[in-house]
Structures are given as structure tokens and as C-alpha cells.
Amino acid sequence: MEMIDWRQEFQSGLANLVDRAVVSGARQADVFQAAIEQIERLQDANDRDPDPADDALEGEIEEPANDWPAAGS
């Protein structure tokens, strides 16, 4: 199977998303503006925290110890 360039896949997905929004009643200009706003929001979030998955590891809760007296019963 030939690997599809991610840009082609992105363009196709974005075009489908815009099309679905317009078919459901949105104005194309409004959809474009909403997409731009969301991309800007994603860029801002990435600037603040480039890898949010690392945050989950830092705050990971450890399993409780089973060394309390009633644990063996």
C-alpha cells in the first residue's frame, strides 16, 4: 500500500469537514473563520504546553501500599 502524504490526508479531511458544516447550514466564510480561530487556539495551547501527555506522567498517582496491618487478611 502506498503511503498517503499527510498533507493530502489533512486537506481531504478538512475539505470534508467544511463541506459537512456547509451542508448542515453554516456559511462557508463562517466555517473558514471558525477553523482559523481553532487553529490559532491549538497553536496557543501548544506554545504553553508542547506535550500535554507528559503532564499526566508527572501527576501520576501511585498504587497504595499493601503494608498496612489488615492487608494480609
CHARMM internal coordinates of N, CA and C (Angstrom, degrees):
IC EDIT
DIST 1 N 1 CA 1.4580
DIST 1 CA 1 C 1.5323
ANGL 1 N 1 CA 1 C 108.48
DIST 1 C 2 N 1.2966
ANGL 1 CA 1 C 2 N 116.08
DIHE 1 N 1 CA 1 C 2 N 134.30
DIST 2 N 2 CA 1.4524
ANGL 1 C 2 N 2 CA 121.49
DIHE 1 CA 1 C 2 N 2 CA 179.85
DIST 2 CA 2 C 1.5238
ANGL 2 N 2 CA 2 C 109.70
DIHE 1 C 2 N 2 CA 2 C -79.39
DIST 2 C 3 N 1.3314
ANGL 2 CA 2 C 3 N 115.85
DIHE 2 N 2 CA 2 C 3 N 134.45
DIST 3 N 3 CA 1.4588
ANGL 2 C 3 N 3 CA 120.37
DIHE 2 CA 2 C 3 N 3 CA -179.92
DIST 3 CA 3 C 1.5277
ANGL 3 N 3 CA 3 C 109.54
DIHE 2 C 3 N 3 CA 3 C -74.51
DIST 3 C 4 N 1.3078
ANGL 3 CA 3 C 4 N 116.36
DIHE 3 N 3 CA 3 C 4 N 129.68
DIST 4 N 4 CA 1.4621
ANGL 3 C 4 N 4 CA 122.01
DIHE 3 CA 3 C 4 N 4 CA 178.94
DIST 4 CA 4 C 1.5238
ANGL 4 N 4 CA 4 C 108.42
DIHE 3 C 4 N 4 CA 4 C -83.45
DIST 4 C 5 N 1.3133
ANGL 4 CA 4 C 5 N 115.87
DIHE 4 N 4 CA 4 C 5 N 133.46
DIST 5 N 5 CA 1.4552
ANGL 4 C 5 N 5 CA 121.25
DIHE 4 CA 4 C 5 N 5 CA 176.33
DIST 5 CA 5 C 1.5254
ANGL 5 N 5 CA 5 C 108.57
DIHE 4 C 5 N 5 CA 5 C -59.06
DIST 5 C 6 N 1.3341
ANGL 5 CA 5 C 6 N 117.58
DIHE 5 N 5 CA 5 C 6 N 133.35
DIST 6 N 6 CA 1.4606
ANGL 5 C 6 N 6 CA 120.86
DIHE 5 CA 5 C 6 N 6 CA -176.98
DIST 6 CA 6 C 1.5196
ANGL 6 N 6 CA 6 C 111.26
DIHE 5 C 6 N 6 CA 6 C -59.67
DIST 6 C 7 N 1.3164
ANGL 6 CA 6 C 7 N 117.28
DIHE 6 N 6 CA 6 C 7 N -29.00
DIST 7 N 7 CA 1.4672
ANGL 6 C 7 N 7 CA 119.65
DIHE 6 CA 6 C 7 N 7 CA 179.53
DIST 7 CA 7 C 1.5261
ANGL 7 N 7 CA 7 C 111.16
DIHE 6 C 7 N 7 CA 7 C -66.72
DIST 7 C 8 N 1.3307
ANGL 7 CA 7 C 8 N 116.30
DIHE 7 N 7 CA 7 C 8 N -39.67
DIST 8 N 8 CA 1.4674
ANGL 7 C 8 N 8 CA 120.16
DIHE 7 CA 7 C 8 N 8 CA 177.59
DIST 8 CA 8 C 1.5273
ANGL 8 N 8 CA 8 C 110.09
DIHE 7 C 8 N 8 CA 8 C -64.41
DIST 8 C 9 N 1.3260
ANGL 8 CA 8 C 9 N 115.91
DIHE 8 N 8 CA 8 C 9 N -44.19
DIST 9 N 9 CA 1.4605
ANGL 8 C 9 N 9 CA 120.02
DIHE 8 CA 8 C 9 N 9 CA 179.88
DIST 9 CA 9 C 1.5272
ANGL 9 N 9 CA 9 C 110.79
DIHE 8 C 9 N 9 CA 9 C -64.09
DIST 9 C 10 N 1.3371
ANGL 9 CA 9 C 10 N 116.38
DIHE 9 N 9 CA 9 C 10 N -41.14
DIST 10 N 10 CA 1.4614
ANGL 9 C 10 N 10 CA 121.22
DIHE 9 CA 9 C 10 N 10 CA 178.29
DIST 10 CA 10 C 1.5238
ANGL 10 N 10 CA 10 C 110.58
DIHE 9 C 10 N 10 CA 10 C -63.62
DIST 10 C 11 N 1.3298
ANGL 10 CA 10 C 11 N 116.68
DIHE 10 N 10 CA 10 C 11 N -46.66
DIST 11 N 11 CA 1.4673
ANGL 10 C 11 N 11 CA 121.29
DIHE 10 CA 10 C 11 N 11 CA -179.65
DIST 11 CA 11 C 1.5209
ANGL 11 N 11 CA 11 C 110.83
DIHE 10 C 11 N 11 CA 11 C -60.73
DIST 11 C 12 N 1.3072
ANGL 11 CA 11 C 12 N 116.58
DIHE 11 N 11 CA 11 C 12 N -43.74
DIST 12 N 12 CA 1.4633
ANGL 11 C 12 N 12 CA 120.89
DIHE 11 CA 11 C 12 N 12 CA -180.00
DIST 12 CA 12 C 1.5266
ANGL 12 N 12 CA 12 C 111.06
DIHE 11 C 12 N 12 CA 12 C -63.93
DIST 12 C 13 N 1.3243
ANGL 12 CA 12 C 13 N 116.43
DIHE 12 N 12 CA 12 C 13 N -45.40
DIST 13 N 13 CA 1.4624
ANGL 12 C 13 N 13 CA 120.36
DIHE 12 CA 12 C 13 N 13 CA 179.45
DIST 13 CA 13 C 1.5178
ANGL 13 N 13 CA 13 C 112.03
DIHE 12 C 13 N 13 CA 13 C -63.99
DIST 13 C 14 N 1.3281
ANGL 13 CA 13 C 14 N 116.17
DIHE 13 N 13 CA 13 C 14 N -41.31
DIST 14 N 14 CA 1.4594
ANGL 13 C 14 N 14 CA 120.44
DIHE 13 CA 13 C 14 N 14 CA 179.01
DIST 14 CA 14 C 1.5238
ANGL 14 N 14 CA 14 C 110.89
DIHE 13 C 14 N 14 CA 14 C -65.80
DIST 14 C 15 N 1.3243
ANGL 14 CA 14 C 15 N 116.93
DIHE 14 N 14 CA 14 C 15 N -42.62
DIST 15 N 15 CA 1.4674
ANGL 14 C 15 N 15 CA 120.80
DIHE 14 CA 14 C 15 N 15 CA 178.26
DIST 15 CA 15 C 1.5274
ANGL 15 N 15 CA 15 C 110.59
DIHE 14 C 15 N 15 CA 15 C -61.77
DIST 15 C 16 N 1.3280
ANGL 15 CA 15 C 16 N 116.96
DIHE 15 N 15 CA 15 C 16 N -41.02
DIST 16 N 16 CA 1.4679
ANGL 15 C 16 N 16 CA 120.23
DIHE 15 CA 15 C 16 N 16 CA 177.58
DIST 16 CA 16 C 1.5188
ANGL 16 N 16 CA 16 C 111.51
DIHE 15 C 16 N 16 CA 16 C -64.76
DIST 16 C 17 N 1.3243
ANGL 16 CA 16 C 17 N 116.82
DIHE 16 N 16 CA 16 C 17 N -40.63
DIST 17 N 17 CA 1.4627
ANGL 16 C 17 N 17 CA 120.84
DIHE 16 CA 16 C 17 N 17 CA 179.01
DIST 17 CA 17 C 1.5250
ANGL 17 N 17 CA 17 C 111.12
DIHE 16 C 17 N 17 CA 17 C -63.20
DIST 17 C 18 N 1.3242
ANGL 17 CA 17 C 18 N 116.64
DIHE 17 N 17 CA 17 C 18 N -45.87
DIST 18 N 18 CA 1.4676
ANGL 17 C 18 N 18 CA 120.92
DIHE 17 CA 17 C 18 N 18 CA 178.35
DIST 18 CA 18 C 1.5227
ANGL 18 N 18 CA 18 C 109.73
DIHE 17 C 18 N 18 CA 18 C -62.35
DIST 18 C 19 N 1.3158
ANGL 18 CA 18 C 19 N 117.04
DIHE 18 N 18 CA 18 C 19 N -44.70
DIST 19 N 19 CA 1.4633
ANGL 18 C 19 N 19 CA 121.37
DIHE 18 CA 18 C 19 N 19 CA -179.80
DIST 19 CA 19 C 1.5271
ANGL 19 N 19 CA 19 C 111.25
DIHE 18 C 19 N 19 CA 19 C -59.81
DIST 19 C 20 N 1.3307
ANGL 19 CA 19 C 20 N 117.11
DIHE 19 N 19 CA 19 C 20 N -45.82
DIST 20 N 20 CA 1.4748
ANGL 19 C 20 N 20 CA 119.98
DIHE 19 CA 19 C 20 N 20 CA -179.99
DIST 20 CA 20 C 1.5228
ANGL 20 N 20 CA 20 C 111.30
DIHE 19 C 20 N 20 CA 20 C -62.09
DIST 20 C 21 N 1.3344
ANGL 20 CA 20 C 21 N 117.17
DIHE 20 N 20 CA 20 C 21 N -39.89
DIST 21 N 21 CA 1.4608
ANGL 20 C 21 N 21 CA 120.30
DIHE 20 CA 20 C 21 N 21 CA 179.49
DIST 21 CA 21 C 1.5260
ANGL 21 N 21 CA 21 C 110.91
DIHE 20 C 21 N 21 CA 21 C -65.94
DIST 21 C 22 N 1.3293
ANGL 21 CA 21 C 22 N 117.20
DIHE 21 N 21 CA 21 C 22 N -42.48
DIST 22 N 22 CA 1.4664
ANGL 21 C 22 N 22 CA 121.13
DIHE 21 CA 21 C 22 N 22 CA -179.45
DIST 22 CA 22 C 1.5244
ANGL 22 N 22 CA 22 C 110.36
DIHE 21 C 22 N 22 CA 22 C -67.57
DIST 22 C 23 N 1.3232
ANGL 22 CA 22 C 23 N 117.31
DIHE 22 N 22 CA 22 C 23 N -42.11
DIST 23 N 23 CA 1.4667
ANGL 22 C 23 N 23 CA 120.81
DIHE 22 CA 22 C 23 N 23 CA 178.95
DIST 23 CA 23 C 1.5295
ANGL 23 N 23 CA 23 C 110.47
DIHE 22 C 23 N 23 CA 23 C -62.44
DIST 23 C 24 N 1.3389
ANGL 23 CA 23 C 24 N 116.48
DIHE 23 N 23 CA 23 C 24 N -32.37
DIST 24 N 24 CA 1.4666
ANGL 23 C 24 N 24 CA 118.81
DIHE 23 CA 23 C 24 N 24 CA -179.81
DIST 24 CA 24 C 1.5270
ANGL 24 N 24 CA 24 C 112.71
DIHE 23 C 24 N 24 CA 24 C -83.04
DIST 24 C 25 N 1.3465
ANGL 24 CA 24 C 25 N 117.26
DIHE 24 N 24 CA 24 C 25 N 0.89
DIST 25 N 25 CA 1.4569
ANGL 24 C 25 N 25 CA 119.54
DIHE 24 CA 24 C 25 N 25 CA 171.95
DIST 25 CA 25 C 1.5133
ANGL 25 N 25 CA 25 C 116.38
DIHE 24 C 25 N 25 CA 25 C 119.91
DIST 25 C 26 N 1.3207
ANGL 25 CA 25 C 26 N 118.57
DIHE 25 N 25 CA 25 C 26 N -5.79
DIST 26 N 26 CA 1.4630
ANGL 25 C 26 N 26 CA 120.17
DIHE 25 CA 25 C 26 N 26 CA -179.68
DIST 26 CA 26 C 1.5260
ANGL 26 N 26 CA 26 C 110.13
DIHE 25 C 26 N 26 CA 26 C -77.26
DIST 26 C 27 N 1.3284
ANGL 26 CA 26 C 27 N 115.11
DIHE 26 N 26 CA 26 C 27 N 150.74
DIST 27 N 27 CA 1.4657
ANGL 26 C 27 N 27 CA 119.48
DIHE 26 CA 26 C 27 N 27 CA 173.92
DIST 27 CA 27 C 1.5228
ANGL 27 N 27 CA 27 C 108.51
DIHE 26 C 27 N 27 CA 27 C -78.75
DIST 27 C 28 N 1.3228
ANGL 27 CA 27 C 28 N 116.35
DIHE 27 N 27 CA 27 C 28 N 138.94
DIST 28 N 28 CA 1.4569
ANGL 27 C 28 N 28 CA 120.65
DIHE 27 CA 27 C 28 N 28 CA -177.28
DIST 28 CA 28 C 1.5300
ANGL 28 N 28 CA 28 C 111.63
DIHE 27 C 28 N 28 CA 28 C -56.73
DIST 28 C 29 N 1.3216
ANGL 28 CA 28 C 29 N 117.87
DIHE 28 N 28 CA 28 C 29 N -41.95
DIST 29 N 29 CA 1.4651
ANGL 28 C 29 N 29 CA 121.23
DIHE 28 CA 28 C 29 N 29 CA 179.65
DIST 29 CA 29 C 1.5284
ANGL 29 N 29 CA 29 C 110.80
DIHE 28 C 29 N 29 CA 29 C -61.44
DIST 29 C 30 N 1.3425
ANGL 29 CA 29 C 30 N 116.93
DIHE 29 N 29 CA 29 C 30 N -38.31
DIST 30 N 30 CA 1.4666
ANGL 29 C 30 N 30 CA 120.57
DIHE 29 CA 29 C 30 N 30 CA 178.35
DIST 30 CA 30 C 1.5290
ANGL 30 N 30 CA 30 C 111.03
DIHE 29 C 30 N 30 CA 30 C -66.87
DIST 30 C 31 N 1.3233
ANGL 30 CA 30 C 31 N 116.11
DIHE 30 N 30 CA 30 C 31 N -38.68
DIST 31 N 31 CA 1.4674
ANGL 30 C 31 N 31 CA 120.50
DIHE 30 CA 30 C 31 N 31 CA 179.02
DIST 31 CA 31 C 1.5288
ANGL 31 N 31 CA 31 C 109.62
DIHE 30 C 31 N 31 CA 31 C -65.22
DIST 31 C 32 N 1.3255
ANGL 31 CA 31 C 32 N 116.85
DIHE 31 N 31 CA 31 C 32 N -44.18
DIST 32 N 32 CA 1.4640
ANGL 31 C 32 N 32 CA 120.01
DIHE 31 CA 31 C 32 N 32 CA 178.27
DIST 32 CA 32 C 1.5295
ANGL 32 N 32 CA 32 C 110.48
DIHE 31 C 32 N 32 CA 32 C -60.49
DIST 32 C 33 N 1.3271
ANGL 32 CA 32 C 33 N 117.08
DIHE 32 N 32 CA 32 C 33 N -43.81
DIST 33 N 33 CA 1.4647
ANGL 32 C 33 N 33 CA 120.68
DIHE 32 CA 32 C 33 N 33 CA -179.49
DIST 33 CA 33 C 1.5256
ANGL 33 N 33 CA 33 C 110.82
DIHE 32 C 33 N 33 CA 33 C -64.72
DIST 33 C 34 N 1.3244
ANGL 33 CA 33 C 34 N 117.25
DIHE 33 N 33 CA 33 C 34 N -41.67
DIST 34 N 34 CA 1.4690
ANGL 33 C 34 N 34 CA 120.83
DIHE 33 CA 33 C 34 N 34 CA 178.39
DIST 34 CA 34 C 1.5295
ANGL 34 N 34 CA 34 C 110.47
DIHE 33 C 34 N 34 CA 34 C -63.27
DIST 34 C 35 N 1.3239
ANGL 34 CA 34 C 35 N 117.31
DIHE 34 N 34 CA 34 C 35 N -39.31
DIST 35 N 35 CA 1.4639
ANGL 34 C 35 N 35 CA 121.04
DIHE 34 CA 34 C 35 N 35 CA 178.85
DIST 35 CA 35 C 1.5265
ANGL 35 N 35 CA 35 C 110.48
DIHE 34 C 35 N 35 CA 35 C -64.20
DIST 35 C 36 N 1.3197
ANGL 35 CA 35 C 36 N 116.61
DIHE 35 N 35 CA 35 C 36 N -43.54
DIST 36 N 36 CA 1.4649
ANGL 35 C 36 N 36 CA 120.98
DIHE 35 CA 35 C 36 N 36 CA 178.53
DIST 36 CA 36 C 1.5205
ANGL 36 N 36 CA 36 C 110.24
DIHE 35 C 36 N 36 CA 36 C -61.75
DIST 36 C 37 N 1.3370
ANGL 36 CA 36 C 37 N 117.33
DIHE 36 N 36 CA 36 C 37 N -44.57
DIST 37 N 37 CA 1.4644
ANGL 36 C 37 N 37 CA 121.22
DIHE 36 CA 36 C 37 N 37 CA 179.53
DIST 37 CA 37 C 1.5245
ANGL 37 N 37 CA 37 C 111.39
DIHE 36 C 37 N 37 CA 37 C -61.94
DIST 37 C 38 N 1.3228
ANGL 37 CA 37 C 38 N 116.91
DIHE 37 N 37 CA 37 C 38 N -40.87
DIST 38 N 38 CA 1.4628
ANGL 37 C 38 N 38 CA 120.17
DIHE 37 CA 37 C 38 N 38 CA -179.75
DIST 38 CA 38 C 1.5313
ANGL 38 N 38 CA 38 C 111.25
DIHE 37 C 38 N 38 CA 38 C -68.91
DIST 38 C 39 N 1.3156
ANGL 38 CA 38 C 39 N 117.30
DIHE 38 N 38 CA 38 C 39 N -38.06
DIST 39 N 39 CA 1.4645
ANGL 38 C 39 N 39 CA 120.13
DIHE 38 CA 38 C 39 N 39 CA 177.26
DIST 39 CA 39 C 1.5260
ANGL 39 N 39 CA 39 C 109.97
DIHE 38 C 39 N 39 CA 39 C -64.76
DIST 39 C 40 N 1.3318
ANGL 39 CA 39 C 40 N 117.47
DIHE 39 N 39 CA 39 C 40 N -41.18
DIST 40 N 40 CA 1.4650
ANGL 39 C 40 N 40 CA 120.75
DIHE 39 CA 39 C 40 N 40 CA 176.81
DIST 40 CA 40 C 1.5229
ANGL 40 N 40 CA 40 C 110.51
DIHE 39 C 40 N 40 CA 40 C -62.31
DIST 40 C 41 N 1.3463
ANGL 40 CA 40 C 41 N 117.11
DIHE 40 N 40 CA 40 C 41 N -39.75
DIST 41 N 41 CA 1.4558
ANGL 40 C 41 N 41 CA 121.23
DIHE 40 CA 40 C 41 N 41 CA 178.38
DIST 41 CA 41 C 1.5273
ANGL 41 N 41 CA 41 C 110.57
DIHE 40 C 41 N 41 CA 41 C -63.74
DIST 41 C 42 N 1.3262
ANGL 41 CA 41 C 42 N 116.18
DIHE 41 N 41 CA 41 C 42 N -41.35
DIST 42 N 42 CA 1.4620
ANGL 41 C 42 N 42 CA 120.18
DIHE 41 CA 41 C 42 N 42 CA 177.82
DIST 42 CA 42 C 1.5318
ANGL 42 N 42 CA 42 C 111.20
DIHE 41 C 42 N 42 CA 42 C -64.63
DIST 42 C 43 N 1.3336
ANGL 42 CA 42 C 43 N 116.73
DIHE 42 N 42 CA 42 C 43 N -39.72
DIST 43 N 43 CA 1.4645
ANGL 42 C 43 N 43 CA 120.21
DIHE 42 CA 42 C 43 N 43 CA 178.16
DIST 43 CA 43 C 1.5243
ANGL 43 N 43 CA 43 C 110.60
DIHE 42 C 43 N 43 CA 43 C -63.65
DIST 43 C 44 N 1.3378
ANGL 43 CA 43 C 44 N 117.23
DIHE 43 N 43 CA 43 C 44 N -42.96
DIST 44 N 44 CA 1.4630
ANGL 43 C 44 N 44 CA 121.08
DIHE 43 CA 43 C 44 N 44 CA 178.40
DIST 44 CA 44 C 1.5236
ANGL 44 N 44 CA 44 C 111.03
DIHE 43 C 44 N 44 CA 44 C -62.32
DIST 44 C 45 N 1.3284
ANGL 44 CA 44 C 45 N 116.79
DIHE 44 N 44 CA 44 C 45 N -44.22
DIST 45 N 45 CA 1.4633
ANGL 44 C 45 N 45 CA 120.91
DIHE 44 CA 44 C 45 N 45 CA 179.25
DIST 45 CA 45 C 1.5245
ANGL 45 N 45 CA 45 C 110.12
DIHE 44 C 45 N 45 CA 45 C -63.10
DIST 45 C 46 N 1.3196
ANGL 45 CA 45 C 46 N 117.38
DIHE 45 N 45 CA 45 C 46 N -39.80
DIST 46 N 46 CA 1.4654
ANGL 45 C 46 N 46 CA 120.80
DIHE 45 CA 45 C 46 N 46 CA 178.80
DIST 46 CA 46 C 1.5248
ANGL 46 N 46 CA 46 C 111.15
DIHE 45 C 46 N 46 CA 46 C -66.45
DIST 46 C 47 N 1.3319
ANGL 46 CA 46 C 47 N 117.03
DIHE 46 N 46 CA 46 C 47 N -36.54
DIST 47 N 47 CA 1.4656
ANGL 46 C 47 N 47 CA 120.35
DIHE 46 CA 46 C 47 N 47 CA 177.77
DIST 47 CA 47 C 1.5270
ANGL 47 N 47 CA 47 C 110.85
DIHE 46 C 47 N 47 CA 47 C -64.40
DIST 47 C 48 N 1.3313
ANGL 47 CA 47 C 48 N 116.78
DIHE 47 N 47 CA 47 C 48 N -38.18
DIST 48 N 48 CA 1.4663
ANGL 47 C 48 N 48 CA 121.16
DIHE 47 CA 47 C 48 N 48 CA -179.88
DIST 48 CA 48 C 1.5204
ANGL 48 N 48 CA 48 C 112.04
DIHE 47 C 48 N 48 CA 48 C -74.18
DIST 48 C 49 N 1.3354
ANGL 48 CA 48 C 49 N 117.24
DIHE 48 N 48 CA 48 C 49 N -39.57
DIST 49 N 49 CA 1.4627
ANGL 48 C 49 N 49 CA 121.53
DIHE 48 CA 48 C 49 N 49 CA -175.52
DIST 49 CA 49 C 1.5238
ANGL 49 N 49 CA 49 C 109.03
DIHE 48 C 49 N 49 CA 49 C -148.11
DIST 49 C 50 N 1.3364
ANGL 49 CA 49 C 50 N 116.98
DIHE 49 N 49 CA 49 C 50 N 88.65
DIST 50 N 50 CA 1.4650
ANGL 49 C 50 N 50 CA 120.23
DIHE 49 CA 49 C 50 N 50 CA -173.99
DIST 50 CA 50 C 1.5252
ANGL 50 N 50 CA 50 C 114.91
DIHE 49 C 50 N 50 CA 50 C -61.65
DIST 50 C 51 N 1.3260
ANGL 50 CA 50 C 51 N 118.66
DIHE 50 N 50 CA 50 C 51 N -26.58
DIST 51 N 51 CA 1.4629
ANGL 50 C 51 N 51 CA 120.40
DIHE 50 CA 50 C 51 N 51 CA -179.03
DIST 51 CA 51 C 1.5241
ANGL 51 N 51 CA 51 C 109.95
DIHE 50 C 51 N 51 CA 51 C -137.73
DIST 51 C 52 N 1.3444
ANGL 51 CA 51 C 52 N 117.35
DIHE 51 N 51 CA 51 C 52 N 80.13
DIST 52 N 52 CA 1.4657
ANGL 51 C 52 N 52 CA 119.96
DIHE 51 CA 51 C 52 N 52 CA -176.63
DIST 52 CA 52 C 1.5215
ANGL 52 N 52 CA 52 C 113.33
DIHE 51 C 52 N 52 CA 52 C -62.36
DIST 52 C 53 N 1.3184
ANGL 52 CA 52 C 53 N 118.49
DIHE 52 N 52 CA 52 C 53 N -19.40
DIST 53 N 53 CA 1.4643
ANGL 52 C 53 N 53 CA 120.28
DIHE 52 CA 52 C 53 N 53 CA 178.48
DIST 53 CA 53 C 1.5255
ANGL 53 N 53 CA 53 C 110.70
DIHE 52 C 53 N 53 CA 53 C -63.71
DIST 53 C 54 N 1.3245
ANGL 53 CA 53 C 54 N 117.76
DIHE 53 N 53 CA 53 C 54 N -30.20
DIST 54 N 54 CA 1.4645
ANGL 53 C 54 N 54 CA 120.69
DIHE 53 CA 53 C 54 N 54 CA 177.83
DIST 54 CA 54 C 1.5210
ANGL 54 N 54 CA 54 C 111.51
DIHE 53 C 54 N 54 CA 54 C -65.31
DIST 54 C 55 N 1.3249
ANGL 54 CA 54 C 55 N 117.79
DIHE 54 N 54 CA 54 C 55 N -30.14
DIST 55 N 55 CA 1.4607
ANGL 54 C 55 N 55 CA 121.37
DIHE 54 CA 54 C 55 N 55 CA -179.32
DIST 55 CA 55 C 1.5200
ANGL 55 N 55 CA 55 C 111.42
DIHE 54 C 55 N 55 CA 55 C -62.20
DIST 55 C 56 N 1.3099
ANGL 55 CA 55 C 56 N 117.09
DIHE 55 N 55 CA 55 C 56 N -36.95
DIST 56 N 56 CA 1.4597
ANGL 55 C 56 N 56 CA 120.74
DIHE 55 CA 55 C 56 N 56 CA -179.34
DIST 56 CA 56 C 1.5213
ANGL 56 N 56 CA 56 C 110.43
DIHE 55 C 56 N 56 CA 56 C -63.83
DIST 56 C 57 N 1.3180
ANGL 56 CA 56 C 57 N 117.74
DIHE 56 N 56 CA 56 C 57 N -35.43
DIST 57 N 57 CA 1.4601
ANGL 56 C 57 N 57 CA 121.12
DIHE 56 CA 56 C 57 N 57 CA 179.68
DIST 57 CA 57 C 1.5180
ANGL 57 N 57 CA 57 C 111.65
DIHE 56 C 57 N 57 CA 57 C -70.63
DIST 57 C 58 N 1.3288
ANGL 57 CA 57 C 58 N 117.16
DIHE 57 N 57 CA 57 C 58 N -35.46
DIST 58 N 58 CA 1.4553
ANGL 57 C 58 N 58 CA 120.88
DIHE 57 CA 57 C 58 N 58 CA -179.26
DIST 58 CA 58 C 1.5188
ANGL 58 N 58 CA 58 C 111.36
DIHE 57 C 58 N 58 CA 58 C -66.67
DIST 58 C 59 N 1.3120
ANGL 58 CA 58 C 59 N 117.41
DIHE 58 N 58 CA 58 C 59 N -36.74
DIST 59 N 59 CA 1.4534
ANGL 58 C 59 N 59 CA 121.31
DIHE 58 CA 58 C 59 N 59 CA -177.45
DIST 59 CA 59 C 1.5127
ANGL 59 N 59 CA 59 C 113.09
DIHE 58 C 59 N 59 CA 59 C -98.88
DIST 59 C 60 N 1.3278
ANGL 59 CA 59 C 60 N 116.45
DIHE 59 N 59 CA 59 C 60 N 19.17
DIST 60 N 60 CA 1.4577
ANGL 59 C 60 N 60 CA 120.87
DIHE 59 CA 59 C 60 N 60 CA -176.07
DIST 60 CA 60 C 1.5260
ANGL 60 N 60 CA 60 C 110.77
DIHE 59 C 60 N 60 CA 60 C -63.47
DIST 60 C 61 N 1.2975
ANGL 60 CA 60 C 61 N 115.18
DIHE 60 N 60 CA 60 C 61 N 133.80
DIST 61 N 61 CA 1.4609
ANGL 60 C 61 N 61 CA 121.32
DIHE 60 CA 60 C 61 N 61 CA 179.35
DIST 61 CA 61 C 1.5190
ANGL 61 N 61 CA 61 C 108.13
DIHE 60 C 61 N 61 CA 61 C -89.56
DIST 61 C 62 N 1.3170
ANGL 61 CA 61 C 62 N 115.52
DIHE 61 N 61 CA 61 C 62 N 128.16
DIST 62 N 62 CA 1.4513
ANGL 61 C 62 N 62 CA 119.68
DIHE 61 CA 61 C 62 N 62 CA -179.94
DIST 62 CA 62 C 1.5199
ANGL 62 N 62 CA 62 C 109.95
DIHE 61 C 62 N 62 CA 62 C -81.86
DIST 62 C 63 N 1.3184
ANGL 62 CA 62 C 63 N 115.40
DIHE 62 N 62 CA 62 C 63 N 155.77
DIST 63 N 63 CA 1.4608
ANGL 62 C 63 N 63 CA 120.74
DIHE 62 CA 62 C 63 N 63 CA 176.76
DIST 63 CA 63 C 1.5221
ANGL 63 N 63 CA 63 C 108.63
DIHE 62 C 63 N 63 CA 63 C -65.57
DIST 63 C 64 N 1.3289
ANGL 63 CA 63 C 64 N 116.87
DIHE 63 N 63 CA 63 C 64 N 143.95
DIST 64 N 64 CA 1.4662
ANGL 63 C 64 N 64 CA 118.99
DIHE 63 CA 63 C 64 N 64 CA 178.69
DIST 64 CA 64 C 1.5308
ANGL 64 N 64 CA 64 C 110.28
DIHE 63 C 64 N 64 CA 64 C -67.90
DIST 64 C 65 N 1.2972
ANGL 64 CA 64 C 65 N 114.96
DIHE 64 N 64 CA 64 C 65 N 149.54
DIST 65 N 65 CA 1.4631
ANGL 64 C 65 N 65 CA 120.00
DIHE 64 CA 64 C 65 N 65 CA 178.56
DIST 65 CA 65 C 1.5209
ANGL 65 N 65 CA 65 C 109.60
DIHE 64 C 65 N 65 CA 65 C -73.58
DIST 65 C 66 N 1.3099
ANGL 65 CA 65 C 66 N 115.81
DIHE 65 N 65 CA 65 C 66 N 144.84
DIST 66 N 66 CA 1.4610
ANGL 65 C 66 N 66 CA 120.74
DIHE 65 CA 65 C 66 N 66 CA 177.31
DIST 66 CA 66 C 1.5236
ANGL 66 N 66 CA 66 C 110.54
DIHE 65 C 66 N 66 CA 66 C -103.19
DIST 66 C 67 N 1.3346
ANGL 66 CA 66 C 67 N 116.53
DIHE 66 N 66 CA 66 C 67 N 35.51
DIST 67 N 67 CA 1.4552
ANGL 66 C 67 N 67 CA 119.57
DIHE 66 CA 66 C 67 N 67 CA -178.25
DIST 67 CA 67 C 1.5286
ANGL 67 N 67 CA 67 C 112.88
DIHE 66 C 67 N 67 CA 67 C -103.14
DIST 67 C 68 N 1.3145
ANGL 67 CA 67 C 68 N 116.58
DIHE 67 N 67 CA 67 C 68 N 15.04
DIST 68 N 68 CA 1.4544
ANGL 67 C 68 N 68 CA 119.36
DIHE 67 CA 67 C 68 N 68 CA 176.87
DIST 68 CA 68 C 1.5292
ANGL 68 N 68 CA 68 C 108.41
DIHE 67 C 68 N 68 CA 68 C -82.81
DIST 68 C 69 N 1.3355
ANGL 68 CA 68 C 69 N 118.45
DIHE 68 N 68 CA 68 C 69 N 157.45
DIST 69 N 69 CA 1.4633
ANGL 68 C 69 N 69 CA 122.25
DIHE 68 CA 68 C 69 N 69 CA -169.62
DIST 69 CA 69 C 1.5253
ANGL 69 N 69 CA 69 C 115.39
DIHE 68 C 69 N 69 CA 69 C -54.28
DIST 69 C 70 N 1.3019
ANGL 69 CA 69 C 70 N 119.82
DIHE 69 N 69 CA 69 C 70 N -39.66
DIST 70 N 70 CA 1.4640
ANGL 69 C 70 N 70 CA 121.23
DIHE 69 CA 69 C 70 N 70 CA -174.99
DIST 70 CA 70 C 1.5291
ANGL 70 N 70 CA 70 C 112.73
DIHE 69 C 70 N 70 CA 70 C -85.73
DIST 70 C 71 N 1.3222
ANGL 70 CA 70 C 71 N 118.36
DIHE 70 N 70 CA 70 C 71 N -1.36
DIST 71 N 71 CA 1.4631
ANGL 70 C 71 N 71 CA 120.91
DIHE 70 CA 70 C 71 N 71 CA -176.17
DIST 71 CA 71 C 1.5177
ANGL 71 N 71 CA 71 C 112.62
DIHE 70 C 71 N 71 CA 71 C -66.23
DIST 71 C 72 N 1.3005
ANGL 71 CA 71 C 72 N 117.64
DIHE 71 N 71 CA 71 C 72 N -31.55
DIST 72 N 72 CA 1.4559
ANGL 71 C 72 N 72 CA 120.18
DIHE 71 CA 71 C 72 N 72 CA -177.75
DIST 72 CA 72 C 1.5072
ANGL 72 N 72 CA 72 C 113.59
DIHE 71 C 72 N 72 CA 72 C -82.11
DIST 72 C 73 N 1.2937
ANGL 72 CA 72 C 73 N 119.07
DIHE 72 N 72 CA 72 C 73 N -8.17
DIST 73 N 73 CA 1.4688
ANGL 72 C 73 N 73 CA 121.50
DIHE 72 CA 72 C 73 N 73 CA -176.01
DIST 73 CA 73 C 1.4908
ANGL 73 N 73 CA 73 C 112.49
DIHE 72 C 73 N 73 CA 73 C -82.86
END
COOR INIT
IC SEED 1 N 1 CA 1 C
IC BUILD
